[in-house]
Amino acid sequence: MIFPLKIKRNPWDALLDGRFNSAQPGRTLWRLFADQRGKVFGAVALFVIKQSPASLMPLAVGLIVDALTPVRDDSFRRILWIAGGYLLLLAQNPLLHTVFARMMSGLLRRMQFNLRSALVERLQQLALTFHEANQSSALQTKILRDVDAIDSLCRYLMLNGMNGLLVIVYVTVIALVTQPLLALYFLLTVPAGIALLKLFDRRFREQYQALRVETEQMNARVTEMLLMLPVTRAHGLEEQETRSVRSVFQRLRERGLQVDTLTELFASSSWFTFIVFQLACLVFSAWLVTHHKITVGEAVMFNTYFGMLIGAVQQTLGVFPALAQGRDAIRSIGEILEATQVENYDGKPSAPVPLQGEITFENVSFQYPSGREVALRDVSLRIAPGQTVAFVGESGAGKSTLVNLAIGFRPPSTGRVLLDGHDLRDLDLRTYRRQIGVVPQTTILFNGSLRENITYGLENVSDATLWQVLAEANLADFVRSLPQQLDTPLGESGTRLSGGQRQRLAIARALVRNPRVILLDEATSALDTESERLVQEALVRLTQGRTTLIVAHRFSTIRHAHRIVVLAGGKIVEVGTQAELMARNGHFARLANLQSLGSGEKSGFDKL
């Protein structure tokens, strides 16, 4: 019986259903606030009201100057009325500014949360082919730096950009009402700003894209350096490694210098242009006063407003570098959210619960997308429930590829992989993978407690269950010797454990899930004899009564296999028990003899 998996919709699903379009950054930016449109409009309204005192100050100054030129008996009373009205308008600012700031912070924090959540969810959905083609540090940069760049752009737009636009509207409206001729002059500053944008646009886009690429490469190189530290120190290559990493820093420094220089050139060019306009405005308004077209107060007001207009246009143009960086960040994030290698399970039924564990390969062939030679050729094999099958062969024979197909990490190029009679391509593979256990060649641990590493992804696992699992994994005595036992921190990547302890912990992680299917990828490689013995005993308990696929290089790991499948050149060349294959004196016997000679033993098969 198979059941559909119910998926709860999340606020960030809109970013995952094709609405994210990096080719339209403006529309995409607006979609980031799809679930908060009402709050956005509310924040804009609050901003307009709270900023009105700053925008109306020149008008108040102009009215006061006119009240004093000439001085009349009622001049001071008029000034008091003007000041009182302005004070009332000013009184709302502290409260409304605080409310606006909190509302804006809430909008941006939620946007960051939704965007990062969407990125993480999509990374979990993307096939291994995507992750193999992209460095993890570059993907990390997109989640951290690029989301921050979009957040910075939104802050610029909601503060500098909106303030600049508001001042431009205020100034234009007031000028049109009082002196249309000056309003037309004011509007000349807008085409000047657009011309500057056009002049710098392409260069900004190119420079910020190049800076992002250099930053991603730096992050990747630093991550690589940290991983390589033991090798670097072991070979005395500290100076060479330092020079190599410094060269990456140097490229980033030079690119950052180019971006900073371009930004400052843009800022100084806009400043020069608008100061010339302001000087011309001063002369023009003075000419209007001398010809009795406007009053002195109006001249003061217009020049003050024009100074504000210039500041507003410059403030608006100041958004442009952040806009270029944010636009490039949207394109960068689009490399994840718009990737096509998605494992899509919508509408697909769940895997049978519980699994019987029958796995069948029907005429399966597989070729990697990179165009390398075919990894598997017309493979047909049936693995019965509860059977242990080992895959052996030289490197590149197709062993790991076959196991990856069995997990569903990759679909076959031709043919089918069946699970209990169901094509893997027709199932929600998540429900299948929750019923399997994987013990990889290299155990991946995280910086948490031993308990957290074993129960990863599980809830409400009792201590009694854990101790039973640890006993079956030959790890109980070791854990009891630890100061905090189950709650002992393992350190980053579990560096406090030996290789054998790490492998037994991986076995415990598989056992606690009580899986129906087990996949072992050379689980005893590079272990000493005693560690290998403990791991082998744990593996016997792990595989008992469960369908087990073993990728083996050391033949001592397959002594309990029901069948051994020998691969060469992507094809199955032999299948049988250990005794049958040795009796044939074929491909398996040759590999076994070579391994026996390499180990220095007289006979390596008394272990099989």
C-alpha positions as CSV (number, residue, x, y, z in Angstrom):
1,M,0.0,0.0,0.0
2,I,1.4,3.4,-0.9
3,F,0.2,6.8,0.4
4,P,0.8,10.3,-0.8
5,L,3.0,12.5,1.5
6,K,1.2,15.6,2.7
7,I,3.3,18.7,2.4
8,K,2.6,21.9,4.4
9,R,2.8,25.1,2.3
10,N,5.2,27.7,3.6
11,P,5.3,31.5,3.1
12,W,8.4,31.2,0.9
13,D,6.9,28.6,-1.5
14,A,6.1,31.5,-3.9
15,L,9.8,31.8,-4.5
16,L,10.1,28.2,-5.4
17,D,7.2,27.8,-7.9
18,G,8.7,29.7,-10.8
19,R,7.9,33.3,-9.7
20,F,11.5,34.1,-8.9
21,N,12.9,35.6,-12.1
22,S,16.4,37.0,-12.0
23,A,15.9,38.6,-15.4
24,Q,13.4,40.9,-13.8
25,P,15.0,42.0,-10.6
26,G,12.5,44.8,-9.8
27,R,9.5,42.5,-10.1
28,T,11.3,39.8,-8.2
29,L,12.2,42.2,-5.4
30,W,8.6,43.2,-5.1
31,R,7.6,39.5,-4.9
32,L,9.9,39.0,-1.9
33,F,7.3,40.9,0.1
34,A,4.3,39.1,-1.4
35,D,3.0,38.1,2.0
36,Q,3.5,41.6,3.5
37,R,2.1,44.0,0.9
38,G,-0.3,45.7,3.4
39,K,2.6,46.4,5.8
40,V,4.7,47.8,3.0
41,F,2.0,50.3,2.1
42,G,1.5,51.1,5.7
43,A,5.2,51.7,6.2
44,V,5.2,54.1,3.1
45,A,2.3,56.0,4.5
46,L,4.0,56.4,7.9
47,F,7.2,57.5,6.2
48,V,5.4,60.2,4.2
49,I,3.8,61.6,7.3
50,K,6.9,61.5,9.6
51,Q,9.1,63.1,6.9
52,S,6.7,66.0,6.1
53,P,8.3,68.4,8.7
54,A,11.7,68.2,6.9
55,S,10.1,68.6,3.5
56,L,8.0,71.6,4.6
57,M,10.7,73.5,6.5
58,P,11.8,75.7,3.5
59,L,8.2,76.6,3.0
60,A,8.0,77.8,6.6
61,V,11.2,79.7,6.3
62,G,10.0,81.4,3.1
63,L,6.7,82.4,4.8
64,I,8.6,83.9,7.8
65,V,11.0,85.8,5.5
66,D,8.0,87.3,3.6
67,A,6.4,88.2,6.9
68,L,9.5,90.3,7.7
69,T,9.9,92.0,4.4
70,P,8.8,94.6,5.1
71,V,8.2,94.4,8.8
72,R,4.6,95.2,9.7
73,D,2.6,95.4,13.0
74,D,1.3,91.9,12.6
75,S,4.6,90.3,11.4
76,F,5.5,88.7,14.6
77,R,1.9,87.3,15.1
78,R,2.1,85.8,11.7
79,I,5.5,84.2,12.5
80,L,4.0,82.7,15.7
81,W,1.2,81.2,13.8
82,I,3.6,79.7,11.2
83,A,5.9,78.4,14.0
84,G,3.0,76.9,16.0
85,G,1.6,75.1,13.0
86,Y,5.0,73.7,12.1
87,L,5.6,72.6,15.8
88,L,2.3,70.6,15.7
89,L,3.4,69.0,12.5
90,L,6.8,68.2,14.0
91,A,5.4,66.7,17.2
92,Q,4.3,63.5,15.5
93,N,7.8,62.6,14.2
94,P,9.3,60.8,17.2
95,L,6.4,58.4,17.6
96,L,5.7,57.7,14.0
97,H,9.5,57.3,13.2
98,T,9.8,54.6,15.9
99,V,6.7,52.8,14.6
100,F,8.0,53.1,11.0
101,A,11.5,51.8,12.0
102,R,10.0,48.8,13.8
103,M,7.6,48.0,10.9
104,M,10.4,48.3,8.3
105,S,12.7,46.1,10.4
106,G,10.0,43.5,10.7
107,L,9.4,43.6,6.9
108,L,13.1,43.2,6.1
109,R,13.8,40.5,8.8
110,R,10.9,38.4,7.5
111,M,12.1,38.9,3.9
112,Q,15.5,37.6,4.9
113,F,13.9,34.7,6.7
114,N,11.7,33.8,3.7
115,L,14.5,34.1,1.2
116,R,17.1,32.1,3.1
117,S,14.4,29.5,3.9
118,A,13.6,29.2,0.2
119,L,17.3,28.8,-0.7
120,V,17.8,26.1,1.9
121,E,14.7,24.3,0.8
122,R,15.7,24.4,-2.8
123,L,19.2,23.2,-2.0
124,Q,17.6,20.2,-0.3
125,Q,15.5,19.6,-3.4
126,L,18.3,19.9,-6.0
127,A,19.9,16.8,-7.4
128,L,23.4,15.7,-6.7
129,T,24.4,16.8,-10.2
130,F,23.8,20.4,-9.1
131,H,25.9,20.1,-5.9
132,E,28.7,18.4,-7.8
133,A,28.9,21.3,-10.2
134,N,28.9,24.0,-7.5
135,Q,31.3,24.6,-4.6
136,S,29.6,24.5,-1.2
137,S,31.4,27.7,-0.1
138,A,30.0,29.5,-3.1
139,L,26.5,28.3,-2.2
140,Q,27.1,29.5,1.3
141,T,28.0,32.9,0.0
142,K,24.7,33.2,-1.8
143,I,22.8,32.4,1.4
144,L,24.7,34.8,3.5
145,R,26.3,37.6,1.5
146,D,23.8,37.8,-1.4
147,V,20.8,37.9,0.9
148,D,22.5,40.6,2.9
149,A,23.1,42.6,-0.3
150,I,19.4,42.4,-1.1
151,D,18.6,43.5,2.5
152,S,20.9,46.5,2.1
153,L,19.2,47.4,-1.2
154,C,15.8,47.3,0.4
155,R,17.0,49.5,3.2
156,Y,18.5,52.0,0.7
157,L,15.2,52.0,-1.2
158,M,13.0,52.4,1.9
159,L,15.1,55.1,3.4
160,N,17.4,57.0,1.0
161,G,15.4,56.3,-2.2
162,M,12.0,56.9,-0.7
163,N,13.1,60.1,1.1
164,G,14.7,61.4,-2.1
165,L,11.6,60.6,-4.1
166,L,9.4,62.3,-1.5
167,V,11.4,65.5,-1.5
168,I,11.4,65.6,-5.3
169,V,7.6,65.3,-5.3
170,Y,7.2,68.0,-2.5
171,V,9.5,70.4,-4.3
172,T,7.9,69.9,-7.7
173,V,4.4,70.3,-6.4
174,I,5.2,73.5,-4.4
175,A,7.2,75.0,-7.3
176,L,4.4,74.3,-9.7
177,V,1.8,76.0,-7.4
178,T,3.9,79.1,-6.7
179,Q,6.2,79.5,-9.7
180,P,5.8,77.1,-12.7
181,L,8.8,78.6,-14.5
182,L,11.1,77.5,-11.6
183,A,9.4,74.2,-11.5
184,L,10.4,73.5,-15.1
185,Y,14.0,74.5,-14.2
186,F,13.9,72.1,-11.2
187,L,12.8,69.3,-13.4
188,L,15.9,69.6,-15.5
189,T,17.8,67.9,-12.7
190,V,16.0,64.7,-13.3
191,P,17.2,64.2,-16.9
192,A,20.7,65.0,-15.7
193,G,20.5,62.3,-13.1
194,I,19.2,59.8,-15.6
195,A,22.1,60.7,-18.0
196,L,24.5,60.0,-15.2
197,L,22.9,56.6,-14.5
198,K,23.1,55.6,-18.2
199,L,26.7,56.6,-18.2
200,F,27.7,54.4,-15.3
201,D,25.1,51.6,-15.5
202,R,27.0,49.0,-17.5
203,R,30.2,49.5,-15.7
204,F,28.5,49.1,-12.3
205,R,26.9,45.9,-13.4
206,E,30.1,44.5,-14.7
207,Q,32.2,45.5,-11.6
208,Y,29.7,44.2,-9.0
209,Q,29.3,40.9,-10.8
210,A,33.1,40.5,-11.0
211,L,33.4,41.4,-7.3
212,R,30.8,38.8,-6.3
213,V,32.6,36.1,-8.3
214,E,35.9,37.0,-6.7
215,T,34.3,36.9,-3.2
216,E,32.9,33.4,-3.9
217,Q,36.3,32.2,-5.1
218,M,37.9,33.7,-2.0
219,N,35.4,31.8,0.3
220,A,36.0,28.6,-1.6
221,R,39.8,29.0,-1.4
222,V,39.7,29.7,2.4
223,T,37.5,26.7,3.0
224,E,39.9,24.6,1.0
225,M,42.8,25.9,2.9
226,L,41.2,25.0,6.3
227,L,40.4,21.5,5.0
228,M,44.0,21.1,3.8
229,L,45.7,22.3,6.9
230,P,46.9,18.8,8.1
231,V,48.3,18.0,4.6
232,T,49.9,21.4,4.4
233,R,51.6,21.1,7.8
234,A,52.6,17.5,7.1
235,H,54.6,18.5,4.0
236,G,55.9,21.8,5.3
237,L,54.0,23.8,2.7
238,E,52.8,26.6,4.9
239,E,54.6,29.4,3.0
240,Q,53.4,28.2,-0.4
241,E,49.8,27.9,0.8
242,T,49.9,31.3,2.4
243,R,51.2,32.8,-0.9
244,S,48.5,31.0,-2.8
245,V,45.7,32.3,-0.6
246,R,47.2,35.8,-0.5
247,S,47.0,35.9,-4.3
248,V,43.3,35.3,-4.0
249,F,43.0,38.1,-1.4
250,Q,45.0,40.3,-3.8
251,R,42.6,39.8,-6.7
252,L,39.7,40.6,-4.4
253,R,41.5,43.7,-3.1
254,E,42.1,45.0,-6.6
255,R,38.6,44.3,-7.7
256,G,37.2,46.0,-4.5
257,L,39.4,49.0,-5.2
258,Q,38.0,49.3,-8.8
259,V,34.5,49.1,-7.4
260,D,35.2,51.7,-4.7
261,T,36.9,54.0,-7.3
262,L,33.9,53.7,-9.7
263,T,31.5,54.4,-6.8
264,E,33.3,57.6,-5.8
265,L,33.7,58.8,-9.4
266,F,30.0,58.4,-9.8
267,A,29.3,60.3,-6.5
268,S,31.7,63.2,-7.3
269,S,30.4,63.5,-10.9
270,S,26.8,63.8,-9.6
271,W,27.9,66.3,-6.9
272,F,29.7,68.5,-9.5
273,T,26.8,68.4,-11.9
274,F,24.2,69.4,-9.3
275,I,26.3,72.1,-7.7
276,V,26.5,73.8,-11.1
277,F,22.7,73.5,-11.3
278,Q,22.4,75.0,-7.8
279,L,24.6,78.0,-8.7
280,A,22.6,78.5,-11.9
281,C,19.4,78.4,-9.8
282,L,20.7,81.0,-7.4
283,V,21.5,83.4,-10.3
284,F,18.1,82.7,-12.0
285,S,16.1,83.3,-8.8
286,A,18.0,86.5,-8.2
287,W,17.1,87.7,-11.7
288,L,13.4,86.9,-11.0
289,V,13.6,89.0,-7.8
290,T,15.2,91.9,-9.5
291,H,12.4,91.8,-12.2
292,H,9.7,91.5,-9.4
293,K,8.6,88.1,-10.6
294,I,9.0,86.6,-7.1
295,T,9.5,87.9,-3.5
296,V,12.8,87.6,-1.5
297,G,11.1,85.0,0.7
298,E,10.1,83.0,-2.3
299,A,13.7,83.2,-3.6
300,V,15.1,82.0,-0.3
301,M,12.5,79.2,-0.3
302,F,13.2,78.2,-3.9
303,N,17.0,78.1,-3.4
304,T,16.5,76.1,-0.2
305,Y,14.2,73.7,-2.0
306,F,16.6,73.4,-4.9
307,G,19.4,72.6,-2.5
308,M,17.1,69.9,-1.0
309,L,16.2,68.8,-4.5
310,I,19.8,68.3,-5.3
311,G,20.4,66.4,-2.1
312,A,17.4,64.3,-2.9
313,V,18.5,63.5,-6.4
314,Q,22.0,62.7,-5.1
315,Q,20.4,60.6,-2.4
316,T,18.4,58.8,-5.0
317,L,21.4,58.3,-7.2
318,G,23.3,57.0,-4.2
319,V,20.9,54.0,-4.2
320,F,22.3,53.1,-7.6
321,P,25.5,51.3,-6.4
322,A,23.4,49.3,-3.9
323,L,20.9,48.7,-6.7
324,A,23.7,47.3,-8.9
325,Q,25.0,45.1,-6.1
326,G,21.4,44.0,-5.2
327,R,20.5,43.2,-8.8
328,D,23.6,41.1,-9.1
329,A,22.7,39.3,-5.8
330,I,19.3,38.5,-7.3
331,R,20.9,37.0,-10.3
332,S,23.3,35.1,-8.1
333,I,20.5,33.7,-5.9
334,G,18.6,32.8,-9.1
335,E,21.4,30.3,-9.8
336,I,19.8,28.3,-7.0
337,L,16.1,29.2,-7.1
338,E,16.0,28.9,-10.9
339,A,18.1,25.7,-11.2
340,T,16.3,23.0,-13.2
341,Q,17.9,19.9,-11.5
342,V,15.1,19.6,-8.9
343,E,13.8,16.4,-7.5
344,N,10.1,17.1,-7.7
345,Y,7.8,14.7,-5.8
346,D,4.6,16.7,-6.1
347,G,1.7,14.3,-6.7
348,K,3.9,11.2,-6.4
349,P,2.9,8.4,-4.0
350,S,4.9,7.4,-1.0
351,A,7.1,4.3,-1.0
352,P,5.5,1.2,0.6
353,V,5.6,1.2,4.4
354,P,7.2,-0.9,5.6
355,L,9.5,-1.8,2.7
356,Q,9.9,-5.5,1.7
357,G,13.4,-4.5,0.4
358,E,13.3,-6.0,-3.0
359,I,15.5,-4.0,-5.5
360,T,15.6,-4.8,-9.2
361,F,17.7,-3.4,-11.9
362,E,16.1,-3.9,-15.4
363,N,18.5,-3.2,-18.3
364,V,20.0,-0.2,-16.6
365,S,22.5,2.0,-18.3
366,F,23.9,5.3,-17.0
367,Q,26.1,8.0,-18.4
368,Y,27.1,11.1,-16.4
369,P,26.0,14.5,-17.8
370,S,29.6,15.6,-18.2
371,G,29.9,13.3,-21.2
372,R,32.3,10.9,-19.6
373,E,32.2,7.3,-20.9
374,V,29.2,5.2,-19.9
375,A,29.4,4.2,-16.2
376,L,26.9,1.3,-16.5
377,R,25.9,-0.7,-19.5
378,D,22.7,-2.8,-19.6
379,V,22.8,-4.0,-16.0
380,S,20.0,-6.4,-14.9
381,L,20.0,-7.8,-11.4
382,R,17.4,-8.8,-8.7
383,I,18.2,-8.4,-5.0
384,A,15.7,-10.4,-2.9
385,P,14.4,-9.0,0.4
386,G,16.8,-9.6,3.3
387,Q,19.6,-10.5,0.9
388,T,23.2,-9.2,1.2
389,V,24.8,-8.4,-2.1
390,A,28.4,-7.2,-2.5
391,F,29.7,-5.2,-5.5
392,V,33.4,-5.6,-6.3
393,G,35.6,-4.5,-9.1
394,E,38.4,-2.2,-10.0
395,S,38.0,1.6,-9.6
396,G,35.7,3.1,-12.1
397,A,33.9,-0.2,-12.7
398,G,30.5,1.3,-11.7
399,K,30.0,0.0,-8.1
400,S,29.2,3.3,-6.5
401,T,27.1,4.4,-9.4
402,L,25.0,1.3,-9.1
403,V,24.4,2.0,-5.4
404,N,23.6,5.7,-6.1
405,L,20.9,4.5,-8.6
406,A,19.6,2.2,-5.9
407,I,19.2,5.1,-3.5
408,G,17.6,7.2,-6.2
409,F,20.3,9.9,-6.2
410,R,20.5,9.6,-9.9
411,P,17.9,8.3,-12.4
412,P,19.2,5.7,-15.0
413,S,19.8,6.9,-18.5
414,T,17.9,3.9,-19.8
415,G,16.2,1.0,-18.0
416,R,14.4,1.0,-14.6
417,V,15.3,0.6,-11.0
418,L,12.4,-1.0,-9.1
419,L,11.7,-1.0,-5.3
420,D,9.2,-3.7,-4.3
421,G,7.9,-3.6,-7.9
422,H,7.6,0.2,-8.1
423,D,9.8,2.3,-10.4
424,L,11.8,4.7,-8.3
425,R,11.0,7.5,-10.7
426,D,7.3,7.2,-9.8
427,L,7.8,7.4,-6.0
428,D,8.3,10.1,-3.5
429,L,11.9,9.1,-2.7
430,R,11.9,10.9,0.6
431,T,9.6,8.3,2.0
432,Y,11.9,5.6,0.7
433,R,15.1,7.1,2.0
434,R,13.6,7.4,5.5
435,Q,13.5,3.6,5.6
436,I,17.1,3.0,4.6
437,G,20.4,3.2,6.4
438,V,23.7,4.4,4.9
439,V,27.2,3.8,6.2
440,P,29.5,5.8,4.0
441,Q,33.3,5.3,3.6
442,T,33.8,8.7,5.3
443,T,31.5,9.3,8.2
444,I,30.1,12.8,8.3
445,L,29.6,14.2,11.8
446,F,28.6,17.6,13.0
447,N,29.7,19.7,16.0
448,G,27.1,18.4,18.5
449,S,26.8,15.7,21.2
450,L,27.2,12.0,20.5
451,R,23.5,11.6,21.2
452,E,22.6,14.3,18.6
453,N,24.8,12.7,16.0
454,I,23.3,9.3,16.4
455,T,19.7,10.5,16.5
456,Y,20.1,13.0,13.7
457,G,16.6,13.7,12.3
458,L,14.8,11.6,14.9
459,E,12.8,12.6,17.9
460,N,12.0,11.0,21.3
461,V,14.6,8.3,21.1
462,S,15.0,6.9,24.6
463,D,18.3,6.3,26.4
464,A,17.5,2.6,26.7
465,T,17.2,2.4,22.9
466,L,20.4,4.3,22.4
467,W,22.4,2.1,24.7
468,Q,21.0,-1.0,23.0
469,V,22.0,0.4,19.6
470,L,25.5,1.3,20.9
471,A,25.9,-2.2,22.2
472,E,25.0,-3.6,18.8
473,A,27.5,-1.2,17.2
474,N,30.3,-2.3,19.6
475,L,30.4,1.3,21.0
476,A,28.8,1.0,24.4
477,D,31.9,0.5,26.4
478,F,33.7,3.4,24.8
479,V,30.7,5.8,25.4
480,R,30.5,4.7,29.1
481,S,34.1,5.8,29.4
482,L,33.4,9.3,28.3
483,P,32.9,12.0,30.9
484,Q,29.4,13.0,29.7
485,Q,28.6,9.7,28.0
486,L,25.7,10.2,25.5
487,D,25.9,14.0,25.9
488,T,29.7,14.3,25.2
489,P,30.5,16.9,22.6
490,L,32.3,15.4,19.6
491,G,33.9,18.6,18.3
492,E,33.9,19.9,14.8
493,S,33.5,17.0,12.3
494,G,33.9,14.6,15.2
495,T,37.7,15.0,15.2
496,R,37.9,13.6,18.8
497,L,37.0,10.1,17.6
498,S,39.2,7.6,15.9
499,G,38.4,6.2,12.5
500,G,37.0,3.0,13.9
501,Q,34.9,4.8,16.5
502,R,33.5,7.1,13.8
503,Q,32.5,4.1,11.6
504,R,30.8,2.4,14.5
505,L,29.0,5.6,15.3
506,A,27.8,5.7,11.7
507,I,26.6,2.1,12.1
508,A,24.7,3.1,15.3
509,R,23.1,6.0,13.4
510,A,21.9,3.5,10.8
511,L,20.7,0.9,13.5
512,V,18.6,3.4,15.5
513,R,16.5,4.0,12.4
514,N,15.7,0.2,12.1
515,P,16.0,0.4,8.3
516,R,14.8,-2.1,5.8
517,V,17.6,-1.5,3.3
518,I,21.3,-0.9,4.2
519,L,23.9,0.6,1.9
520,L,27.6,0.2,2.9
521,D,30.3,2.0,1.0
522,E,33.6,0.4,2.0
523,A,32.9,0.8,5.7
524,T,36.2,-0.7,6.9
525,S,38.7,1.1,4.7
526,A,41.8,2.4,6.3
527,L,41.1,0.7,9.7
528,D,43.6,-1.2,11.8
529,T,42.9,-4.9,12.5
530,E,41.2,-4.5,15.9
531,S,39.0,-1.6,14.7
532,E,38.1,-3.6,11.6
533,R,37.1,-6.6,13.8
534,L,34.8,-4.4,15.9
535,V,33.3,-2.8,12.9
536,Q,32.7,-6.1,11.2
537,E,30.9,-7.5,14.2
538,A,28.7,-4.4,14.2
539,L,28.0,-4.8,10.5
540,V,26.9,-8.4,10.9
541,R,24.2,-7.2,13.5
542,L,23.3,-4.3,11.3
543,T,22.7,-6.3,8.1
544,Q,20.9,-9.2,9.8
545,G,17.5,-9.8,8.0
546,R,17.9,-6.5,6.0
547,T,18.4,-6.0,2.3
548,T,22.1,-4.9,2.1
549,L,24.2,-3.5,-0.7
550,I,27.9,-3.4,-0.1
551,V,30.5,-1.6,-2.2
552,A,33.7,-3.4,-1.3
553,H,37.4,-2.9,-2.0
554,R,38.7,-4.9,0.9
555,F,37.2,-8.4,0.5
556,S,37.2,-9.1,4.2
557,T,34.0,-7.0,4.4
558,I,32.0,-9.4,2.2
559,R,32.5,-12.7,4.0
560,H,28.8,-12.8,4.9
561,A,27.4,-11.8,1.5
562,H,24.8,-14.1,0.0
563,R,26.0,-13.0,-3.5
564,I,28.9,-11.2,-5.0
565,V,28.5,-9.1,-8.1
566,V,31.6,-8.5,-10.1
567,L,31.7,-5.3,-12.3
568,A,34.1,-4.4,-15.0
569,G,33.8,-1.5,-17.5
570,G,30.2,-0.8,-16.3
571,K,29.0,-4.4,-16.9
572,I,28.3,-7.3,-14.7
573,V,30.9,-10.0,-15.6
574,E,30.3,-12.5,-12.7
575,V,27.7,-13.2,-10.1
576,G,27.9,-15.9,-7.4
577,T,28.9,-16.8,-3.9
578,Q,32.5,-16.5,-2.8
579,A,33.1,-20.2,-3.3
580,E,31.5,-20.3,-6.7
581,L,33.5,-17.4,-8.0
582,M,36.8,-18.7,-6.6
583,A,36.1,-22.0,-8.3
584,R,35.6,-20.4,-11.7
585,N,39.0,-18.8,-11.4
586,G,37.8,-15.8,-13.3
587,H,37.7,-12.0,-12.8
588,F,36.9,-12.2,-9.0
589,A,39.6,-14.8,-8.3
590,R,42.2,-12.6,-10.1
591,L,41.2,-9.5,-8.0
592,A,41.2,-11.6,-4.9
593,N,44.7,-13.0,-5.6
594,L,46.0,-9.5,-6.3
595,Q,44.6,-8.2,-3.1
596,S,46.1,-11.2,-1.2
597,L,49.5,-10.5,-2.7
598,G,49.2,-6.8,-1.9
599,S,48.5,-7.5,1.7
600,G,51.4,-9.8,2.1
601,E,49.3,-12.7,3.2
602,K,49.6,-16.3,1.9
603,S,45.9,-16.6,1.6
604,G,43.4,-13.7,1.9
605,F,40.3,-15.8,1.5
606,D,40.0,-17.6,4.8
607,K,38.4,-14.3,5.9
608,L,35.8,-14.4,3.2
